[in-house]
Amino acid sequence: MTTTTATETLGFQAEIKQLLKLMIHSLYSNREIFLRELISNASDACDKLRFASLADPALAEGEPLEIRIDFDSAARTLTVTDTGIGMTRDEAIANLGTIARSGTAEFLSSLTGDAQRDSQLIGQFGVGFYSSFIVADRVEVLSRKAGAPAGEGVRWVSEGSGEFTVETVERPARGTSIVLHLKEDAAAFADAFRLRQLVRTYSDHIAFPVLLRPDGGKGDYDRANQAQALWTRPRQDLSDDEYRAFYRHISHDPGDPLTWGHHRVEGRREYTTLLYVPSRAPFDLYNREAPRGLKLYVRRVFILDDAEQFLPLYLRFVKGIVDSADLPLNVSRELLQEDREVEAMRSAITRKVLDMLTTVAGDDPEKYRGFWSEFGSVLKEGLAEDPGNRERIAPLLRFTTSLAGEAGEMQSLADYVLRMKPGQKAIYFVVADSLEAARGSPHLEQLRSLGVEALLLTDRIDEWMVAHLGEFDGKSLKDVAKGSLDLDDLIPAGERKASALGAAAIEPLLGRIGAVLGKHVAGVRASERLADSAACLVREEHDVGPQLRKLLESAGQVLPPSAAWLEVNPSHALVKELESLPDGDRFSDLAQLLYEQAILAEGGALADPPAFVRRLNRLLVGSGGSSIVLPGL
């Protein structure tokens, strides 16, 4: 190797400086996984060259695809070399000096200072190369792009500080060599026994030969891994540890998967899938534009890294591979989008994932609760995006209910249906911004007095989700803040009669309140759902609720205004006080207050807060020794 240009010194991107600082201070709790990260990257480089050489066989240059490990105990160096695609000078600067990927800001804002949690974020972000600095105080990268002349090699060097140097060099061999100058306390990694053990532990599944010299820089190379695509081996021959190691390889997640499924399909179409559900959500889960999808192989030849065509967007958290025997080797993303065989595979793979989740939910409810807390909000998207699988998704949903207690244990819809009261016609739910607000909703008061359970929906997409779900097990889902609750079959006849009499008695009052509120409400009526509160707002059956309105408006949609009904409780002290007052300022203030209470109780914002304060002050000062009760204020 000879240098052909002067050395150029460049600064790291600001985000890389922060990342290197974390790495150098041993962000990874287990230092030895640096080798797993480097071998994984080397495997990716070999995969990319194998695919590129399909179109241009000259890129292979007659050299086999492999990964070699060399070490020098005396010099404290460790070198990982691949014969893969390699890098140009510009690519080395871009790939090793910046995080060339969307989501950088999200990633950095997610860092917490907690070493264990941050190490998982690092892995998910796919910046494993920088783990080299956990064990090395100086890293040297030598590379040449496949197909480029020997004079266009590149040498990149950094000590993990704020800058790196790069120069163009003569490099006869294509591919990349990463030379680690080990720290004194990491000298034990320059040892054949230790390195072989690490390869067997973390990288035995790599589909390319990982070769190791038994005595460092002398003698012939020995193969240190099985070098067989793991998914091509029979399931009964694979251990759980091998499956977990392969998950870490393809996901860059240092943790273990929640579950996995390994399937081979034969017949009209032939393909193999190895699918994983992670235990923890990636930091960019809610970025629907982030790269996602399965790794696509055709007859064990790597084709695409993020083949999103094989899974719907609501299953974007699933990791894994699909290896087809039928697709053409030169298949492109455009062809995948139009291929009927791909659509059939997508449907089958989607069902496999949902079946895996159903099995976990049935066999290990505690583990499934962990899944739901991480991925439940994304799975809900499937009710709208994948109506064909709605009946598979619905049993996987989990909810906190009004009878679940303060701990908020999650229940399935099947659990709810089993506990429905005799005569109960619907699955009731309330939508609110928090569990506390949902539990305290006045709309639940009558249901609670009857012992009827309600789902507490607090996710911002819940109202949208329920609109697409519609019903479960033949039972419609009913928003307790919309339309009529139809509780006649649950309330004893005597109570129904007394309630009807009470409602009839205040008909004149309802008209007077309506005259004060005018166009602010659709009307005023006696309530069938209140027991303790004075009033609540109720919308028509198909009106958009406050939560969904906020969601749609935040997405830029313009919705027409709608007025809700004001329902009042005939037995409440405030309503009785209103009934006793003649028309005038005090009656008007109390009627307005009744309406504003209802807005606040459902988490809404008052149109004119200063006017509300002045009105409240007038009532408090004017009440004197009165026993008027103003609930919630």
C-alpha positions in Angstrom: 0.0 0.0 0.0 1.3 3.4 -1.0 -0.1 6.8 -0.4 -1.0 8.8 -3.5 -2.5 12.0 -2.1 -1.8 14.2 0.8 -3.7 13.5 4.0 -6.9 15.5 4.5 -8.2 16.2 8.0 -12.0 16.5 8.4 -14.3 17.0 11.4 -17.0 14.6 12.5 -20.6 15.5 12.2 -21.8 16.9 15.5 -24.0 13.9 16.1 -21.1 11.5 15.6 -19.0 13.4 18.2 -21.8 12.8 20.7 -22.0 9.1 19.6 -18.3 8.5 19.9 -18.3 10.0 23.4 -20.9 7.5 24.4 -19.0 4.7 22.8 -15.7 5.5 24.3 -17.2 5.6 27.7 -18.4 2.0 27.2 -21.9 2.5 26.2 -22.3 -1.1 25.4 -22.5 -3.1 28.7 -20.9 -6.0 27.0 -17.7 -4.9 25.2 -17.2 -8.1 23.2 -20.1 -7.4 20.9 -18.0 -5.0 18.9 -16.9 -8.0 16.9 -20.4 -9.0 16.2 -21.1 -5.5 14.8 -18.0 -5.5 12.6 -18.7 -9.0 11.2 -22.4 -8.1 10.6 -21.3 -5.1 8.6 -18.8 -7.2 6.7 -21.5 -9.7 5.8 -23.8 -6.8 4.6 -20.9 -5.6 2.3 -20.5 -9.1 0.9 -24.3 -9.4 0.3 -24.3 -6.1 -1.6 -21.4 -7.2 -3.9 -23.1 -10.5 -4.6 -26.2 -8.7 -5.7 -24.4 -6.1 -7.7 -22.4 -8.8 -9.5 -25.6 -10.3 -10.9 -25.8 -7.3 -13.2 -22.0 -6.8 -13.6 -20.1 -10.1 -13.1 -16.8 -8.3 -13.6 -17.3 -6.7 -10.1 -16.5 -10.1 -8.5 -12.9 -9.8 -9.8 -12.5 -13.6 -9.4 -12.2 -13.4 -5.6 -14.5 -15.3 -3.2 -16.8 -13.5 -0.8 -15.4 -14.0 2.7 -14.6 -12.4 6.0 -11.1 -12.7 7.5 -9.9 -12.0 11.0 -6.2 -11.3 11.8 -4.5 -10.3 15.0 -1.1 -9.4 16.4 -0.9 -9.9 20.1 2.5 -8.1 20.4 1.3 -5.0 18.5 -2.2 -5.2 20.1 -4.0 -5.0 16.8 -7.1 -6.8 15.5 -8.1 -6.6 11.8 -11.5 -7.6 10.2 -11.4 -7.8 6.4 -14.2 -8.4 4.0 -14.1 -9.0 0.2 -17.4 -7.2 -0.3 -18.5 -4.1 -2.1 -16.0 -1.7 -0.6 -16.1 2.1 -0.4 -14.8 5.0 -2.5 -13.1 8.0 -0.8 -16.3 10.0 -0.8 -18.3 7.1 0.6 -15.8 6.6 3.4 -16.2 10.3 4.4 -20.0 10.1 4.1 -20.5 6.7 5.8 -17.9 7.0 8.6 -18.1 10.7 9.3 -21.8 11.3 9.4 -24.9 9.4 10.2 -26.3 9.3 6.7 -29.8 8.2 7.6 -33.1 9.9 8.5 -34.1 10.2 12.1 -30.8 11.5 13.5 -32.5 14.2 15.5 -35.0 11.6 16.9 -32.2 9.3 17.8 -30.2 11.9 19.7 -33.3 13.2 21.5 -34.0 9.7 22.7 -30.7 9.3 24.5 -31.2 9.4 28.2 -27.9 8.8 29.8 -29.0 5.4 31.0 -26.2 3.1 29.6 -28.3 0.0 29.2 -31.2 1.8 27.4 -29.0 3.9 25.3 -27.0 0.9 24.1 -30.3 -0.5 22.7 -31.0 2.7 20.9 -27.5 2.6 19.4 -28.1 -0.9 18.1 -31.4 0.0 16.7 -30.0 3.0 14.9 -27.5 0.7 13.0 -24.3 2.5 13.9 -22.4 -0.6 15.1 -19.1 0.4 13.4 -18.6 3.0 16.1 -18.6 0.3 18.7 -15.0 -0.3 17.6 -14.0 2.6 19.9 -15.2 0.7 22.9 -12.0 -1.5 22.6 -9.8 0.6 20.4 -8.1 3.9 20.9 -7.3 4.2 17.2 -9.2 2.8 14.2 -7.9 2.5 10.7 -10.2 1.7 7.7 -8.7 0.6 4.4 -11.1 0.1 1.5 -11.5 0.0 -2.3 -14.8 -0.1 -4.2 -15.4 -3.2 -6.3 -14.7 -2.3 -10.0 -12.5 0.7 -9.1 -8.8 0.7 -10.1 -6.2 -0.2 -7.4 -5.1 3.4 -7.3 -8.5 4.5 -5.9 -8.2 2.9 -2.5 -8.9 5.0 0.6 -7.4 5.1 4.1 -9.5 6.5 7.0 -8.1 7.0 10.4 -9.5 8.3 13.7 -8.7 8.2 17.4 -12.4 8.8 18.3 -11.9 12.5 19.0 -13.5 15.3 17.0 -11.9 14.6 13.7 -10.6 12.0 11.3 -8.1 11.8 8.5 -8.6 10.4 5.0 -6.3 9.9 2.0 -6.3 8.1 -1.3 -4.0 5.0 -1.4 -3.0 2.2 -3.6 -5.0 -0.9 -2.6 -4.9 -4.0 -4.9 -7.7 -5.9 -3.0 -11.3 -4.8 -3.2 -13.4 -4.7 0.0 -12.6 -3.3 3.4 -10.2 -3.9 6.2 -10.8 -2.4 9.7 -7.7 -2.3 11.9 -8.3 -1.8 15.6 -5.4 -0.6 17.7 -6.6 -2.1 20.9 -6.6 -0.3 24.3 -4.4 -1.8 26.9 -7.3 -3.2 28.8 -8.7 -4.8 25.6 -5.5 -6.7 24.7 -7.2 -10.0 25.5 -9.2 -9.7 22.3 -6.0 -10.3 20.2 -6.2 -14.1 21.0 -7.3 -16.9 18.7 -9.2 -18.9 21.3 -11.2 -15.8 22.4 -12.0 -14.7 18.9 -13.1 -18.1 17.8 -15.4 -18.3 20.8 -16.9 -14.9 20.0 -17.5 -15.8 16.4 -19.3 -19.1 17.4 -21.3 -17.1 20.0 -22.4 -14.2 17.9 -21.8 -14.8 14.2 -22.0 -18.6 13.6 -25.1 -17.9 11.4 -23.3 -15.6 9.0 -23.8 -16.9 5.5 -20.2 -16.1 4.4 -17.1 -17.9 5.7 -15.5 -16.2 8.7 -11.9 -17.2 8.5 -9.4 -16.9 11.4 -5.7 -17.6 11.5 -5.1 -19.8 14.6 -1.8 -18.1 15.3 -2.5 -14.5 14.3 -0.5 -13.4 11.2 1.0 -16.9 10.4 -0.3 -20.1 8.9 -3.5 -20.9 7.0 -6.9 -19.6 7.8 -9.5 -21.9 9.5 -13.2 -21.5 9.2 -14.6 -20.2 12.5 -18.4 -20.4 11.6 -20.7 -22.8 9.8 -21.2 -20.3 6.9 -24.7 -21.6 6.1 -27.7 -19.4 5.8 -29.5 -20.2 9.1 -33.0 -20.1 7.6 -32.1 -22.9 5.2 -31.4 -25.3 8.0 -34.2 -27.5 9.5 -35.9 -26.0 12.6 -35.1 -29.0 14.7 -31.4 -28.5 14.1 -31.4 -24.9 15.4 -31.2 -23.9 19.0 -32.9 -20.9 20.6 -29.6 -19.2 21.0 -28.9 -19.5 17.3 -32.2 -17.9 16.5 -31.6 -15.1 19.0 -28.1 -14.5 17.5 -29.5 -14.2 14.0 -32.1 -11.7 15.2 -29.4 -9.5 16.7 -27.5 -9.8 13.4 -30.4 -8.6 11.2 -32.0 -6.1 13.6 -28.9 -4.4 15.2 -30.9 -4.9 18.5 -28.7 -6.1 21.4 -31.7 -7.5 23.2 -33.7 -10.7 22.6 -36.8 -11.0 20.4 -40.2 -11.5 22.0 -41.0 -14.4 19.7 -40.1 -15.8 16.3 -41.5 -18.1 13.6 -39.6 -20.1 11.0 -41.7 -21.4 8.1 -41.1 -23.0 4.7 -43.9 -22.8 2.1 -44.0 -25.4 -0.7 -46.4 -26.0 -3.5 -47.5 -23.5 -6.1 -45.0 -21.0 -4.7 -41.9 -21.8 -2.7 -40.3 -19.5 -0.1 -39.0 -19.5 3.4 -39.6 -16.9 6.1 -37.9 -16.3 9.4 -39.9 -13.6 11.3 -39.1 -11.9 14.6 -41.2 -9.7 16.9 -38.9 -7.5 18.9 -39.3 -7.1 22.7 -38.8 -3.3 22.6 -40.0 -0.7 20.2 -37.4 1.2 18.1 -37.1 4.9 18.8 -38.5 5.7 15.3 -41.5 3.4 15.5 -44.0 6.2 14.9 -42.0 7.6 11.9 -44.0 6.0 9.1 -41.5 7.1 6.6 -38.5 5.4 8.2 -36.9 2.4 6.4 -38.7 -0.8 7.2 -39.4 -4.3 5.9 -37.9 -7.7 5.6 -34.6 -8.7 4.1 -35.3 -10.2 0.7 -33.3 -13.1 -0.7 -33.9 -15.0 -3.9 -32.4 -18.5 -3.8 -30.2 -17.4 -0.9 -28.9 -14.4 -2.9 -29.4 -11.1 -1.0 -31.6 -8.7 -3.1 -33.1 -5.9 -0.8 -32.5 -4.8 2.7 -35.9 -3.1 3.4 -38.4 -4.9 1.3 -41.5 -3.2 2.6 -43.8 -5.0 0.1 -44.1 -8.2 2.2 -45.7 -6.7 5.3 -48.4 -4.0 5.8 -47.3 -0.7 7.5 -48.9 -1.5 10.8 -46.5 -4.5 11.2 -43.5 -2.3 10.5 -41.9 -3.4 13.7 -41.4 -7.0 12.5 -37.9 -8.0 11.5 -36.8 -11.0 9.5 -36.0 -12.5 6.1 -38.0 -13.9 3.2 -36.1 -16.2 0.7 -38.0 -16.9 -2.5 -37.3 -19.7 -5.0 -39.7 -18.2 -7.6 -38.9 -14.5 -7.9 -36.3 -13.5 -10.6 -32.8 -12.6 -9.3 -33.0 -9.2 -10.9 -36.2 -8.3 -9.1 -36.6 -4.6 -8.3 -38.8 -2.6 -5.8 -40.9 -1.6 -8.8 -41.5 -5.2 -9.9 -42.3 -6.2 -6.4 -45.0 -3.6 -6.2 -46.7 -5.1 -9.2 -46.1 -8.8 -8.8 -49.2 -10.9 -7.9 -47.0 -13.6 -6.3 -45.6 -10.9 -3.9 -49.2 -9.9 -3.0 -50.1 -13.5 -2.2 -46.9 -13.9 -0.1 -47.6 -10.6 1.7 -51.1 -11.9 2.7 -49.7 -15.2 4.0 -46.8 -13.6 5.9 -49.1 -11.1 7.5 -51.3 -14.0 8.7 -48.2 -15.7 10.1 -47.2 -12.7 12.1 -50.8 -12.3 13.5 -50.8 -16.0 14.3 -47.5 -15.7 16.2 -49.0 -12.8 18.3 -52.2 -14.8 18.9 -50.0 -17.7 20.2 -48.1 -15.4 22.6 -51.3 -13.8 23.8 -52.8 -17.2 24.6 -49.7 -19.0 26.0 -48.0 -16.1 27.9 -50.4 -13.2 28.7 -47.7 -11.5 30.8 -45.3 -11.5 27.8 -48.1 -10.2 25.5 -48.8 -7.4 27.9 -45.2 -6.3 27.4 -45.7 -6.5 23.6 -48.9 -4.4 23.9 -47.2 -1.7 25.9 -44.5 -1.3 23.2 -46.4 -1.9 20.0 -50.2 -1.8 20.7 -50.7 1.7 19.3 -49.2 0.6 16.0 -51.1 -2.6 15.8 -54.4 -0.7 16.1 -53.6 0.9 12.7 -54.3 -2.4 11.1 -58.1 -2.2 11.7 -58.2 0.5 9.1 -55.3 -0.5 6.9 -56.1 -4.2 6.7 -59.8 -4.8 6.9 -59.3 -8.4 5.6 -57.6 -9.3 8.8 -59.9 -7.3 11.1 -61.2 -10.5 12.8 -57.6 -11.6 13.5 -56.5 -8.2 14.9 -59.5 -7.5 17.1 -58.8 -10.3 19.6 -55.3 -9.0 20.0 -56.5 -5.6 21.2 -56.1 -4.8 24.9 -57.9 -2.1 27.0 -58.0 -0.7 30.5 -61.6 -0.8 31.7 -63.7 1.1 34.3 -63.7 -2.1 36.5 -59.9 -2.8 36.1 -58.9 -1.0 39.3 -56.2 1.6 39.8 -53.5 -0.7 38.4 -55.2 -0.5 35.0 -54.9 -4.2 34.1 -55.4 -4.7 30.4 -58.4 -6.7 29.2 -59.3 -8.2 25.8 -62.6 -7.7 24.1 -63.4 -11.3 24.7 -62.8 -10.8 28.4 -65.3 -7.9 28.3 -68.0 -9.8 26.5 -67.8 -12.6 29.1 -68.5 -10.1 31.8 -71.4 -8.3 30.1 -74.5 -7.9 32.2 -77.8 -9.7 31.3 -79.7 -7.4 29.0 -76.6 -5.4 28.0 -76.7 -4.8 24.3 -73.4 -3.0 23.6 -69.7 -2.8 24.5 -69.5 0.6 26.1 -66.4 2.9 25.9 -65.4 6.4 26.9 -62.8 8.5 25.1 -60.5 10.8 27.1 -57.0 12.3 27.1 -55.9 10.3 30.2 -56.9 7.4 32.4 -57.8 9.8 35.2 -60.0 11.8 33.0 -61.7 8.6 31.6 -62.3 7.1 35.0 -63.8 10.4 36.2 -66.0 11.0 33.2 -69.6 12.0 34.1 -70.8 9.9 31.2 -69.9 6.7 33.1 -71.9 7.5 36.3 -75.1 5.6 35.5 -73.2 2.7 34.0 -71.1 2.5 37.1 -74.1 2.5 39.4 -75.5 -0.4 37.3 -72.1 -2.3 37.5 -71.7 -2.1 33.8 -68.1 -2.1 32.5 -66.7 0.4 30.0 -63.5 0.5 28.0 -61.3 3.5 28.8 -59.8 4.8 25.6 -56.9 7.3 26.0 -54.7 6.7 22.9 -55.0 9.6 20.4 -56.0 7.2 17.6 -58.6 5.2 19.7 -61.7 6.9 18.5 -60.5 6.5 14.9 -59.7 2.8 15.6 -63.2 2.1 17.1 -64.9 3.6 14.1 -63.2 1.0 11.9 -63.7 -1.9 14.4 -67.5 -1.3 14.7 -68.4 -4.5 16.5 -67.0 -7.6 18.2 -68.6 -11.0 18.6 -71.8 -9.6 17.4 -71.8 -6.7 19.9 -71.7 -3.1 18.7 -69.2 -0.7 20.3 -71.0 2.3 21.9 -69.5 5.6 22.8 -71.1 6.7 26.1 -70.8 10.3 25.1 -72.9 10.0 21.9 -76.6 9.4 21.3 -78.8 7.3 23.6 -77.3 4.6 25.9 -80.5 2.5 25.6 -80.3 1.2 29.2 -84.0 0.2 29.6 -83.2 -3.5 29.9 -80.7 -2.8 32.7 -82.7 -0.5 34.9 -85.6 -1.8 37.0 -89.0 -0.7 35.9 -89.7 1.4 39.0 -86.5 3.4 38.5 -87.3 3.9 34.8 -90.7 5.3 35.7 -89.3 7.7 38.3 -86.7 8.9 35.9 -89.3 9.6 33.2 -91.4 11.5 35.7 -88.3 13.6 36.7 -87.4 14.3 33.1 -91.0 15.4 32.4 -91.1 17.7 35.4 -88.1 19.8 34.3 -89.2 20.2 30.6 -89.9 23.9 31.2 -86.5 24.4 32.8 -84.8 22.7 29.8 -86.4 25.2 27.5 -85.3 28.2 29.6 -81.7 26.9 29.7 -81.8 26.3 25.9 -82.9 29.9 25.4 -79.9 31.2 27.3 -77.3 28.9 25.5 -78.8 29.4 22.1 -76.6 28.1 19.2 -73.8 26.9 21.6 -75.8 23.7 22.0 -77.9 21.5 19.8 -80.5 21.4 22.5 -81.0 20.7 26.2 -82.5 17.5 27.6 -82.8 15.4 30.8 -79.9 12.9 31.1 -80.1 9.1 31.3 -76.4 8.7 32.1 -75.8 11.0 35.0 -75.9 10.1 38.7 -73.7 12.6 40.6 -72.8 15.4 38.1 -75.0 18.3 37.2 -74.5 18.1 33.4 -72.6 16.6 30.5 -72.2 17.1 26.8 -73.6 14.5 24.4 -73.0 14.4 20.7 -75.1 12.8 17.9 -74.3 9.2 17.1 -72.1 9.9 14.1 -70.6 13.2 15.1 -66.8 13.5 15.4 -65.7 13.5 19.1 -63.3 16.0 20.6 -60.3 13.5 20.5 -60.7 12.6 16.9 -61.4 16.2 16.0 -58.0 17.2 17.5 -56.3 14.4 15.6 -57.8 15.3 12.3 -57.2 19.0 12.7 -53.6 18.4 13.7 -53.3 16.6 10.3 -54.5 19.7 8.5 -58.1 18.7 7.9 -60.8 21.4 8.2 -63.9 20.1 10.0 -67.3 21.9 10.1 -68.3 23.0 13.6 -70.8 20.9 15.4 -72.9 21.6 18.6 -73.5 18.9 21.3 -76.6 18.4 23.4 -76.4 19.5 27.0 -77.8 16.8 29.2 -78.7 17.8 32.8 -79.4 15.7 35.9 -82.9 16.5 37.2 -82.0 15.5 40.8 -78.9 17.6 41.1 -78.9 20.5 43.6 -77.6 23.0 41.0 -80.4 22.0 38.6 -83.0 22.4 41.3 -81.5 25.8 42.2 -81.9 26.9 38.5 -85.5 25.7 38.5 -86.3 27.9 41.5 -84.8 31.1 39.9 -86.7 33.5 37.7 -85.2 34.5 34.4 -82.5 37.2 34.9 -78.8 37.6 35.3 -78.3 35.0 38.0 -80.3 32.4 36.1 -78.3 33.2 32.9 -75.0 33.0 34.8 -75.9 29.6 36.3 -77.1 28.2 33.0 -73.8 29.3 31.4 -71.9 27.7 34.2 -73.7 24.5 33.8 -72.6 24.4 30.2 -69.0 25.4 30.9 -68.7 22.7 33.6 -69.7 20.1 31.0 -67.0 21.4 28.6 -64.3 21.2 31.4 -65.4 17.8 32.5 -64.7 16.3 29.1 -61.3 18.0 28.9 -62.4 20.7 26.5 -61.2 24.4 26.3 -63.5 27.3 27.1 -64.0 29.8 24.3 -63.7 32.8 26.7 -61.9 31.8 30.0 -61.9 35.4 31.4 -65.7 35.6 31.0 -66.0 32.3 32.8 -63.9 33.6 35.7 -66.0 36.8 36.0 -69.2 34.8 35.9 -68.0 32.4 38.5 -66.9 35.3 40.8 -70.3 36.9 40.5 -72.0 33.7 41.5 -69.6 33.1 44.4 -70.0 36.6 45.8 -73.7 36.7 45.3 -74.3 33.3 46.8 -73.7 34.6 50.4 -74.9 31.9 52.8 -76.5 29.8 50.0 -75.8 26.1 49.9 -75.3 26.0 46.1 -72.9 23.2 45.2 -70.7 23.7 42.2 -69.2 20.3 41.5 -65.8 20.2 39.8 -65.0 23.8 40.5 
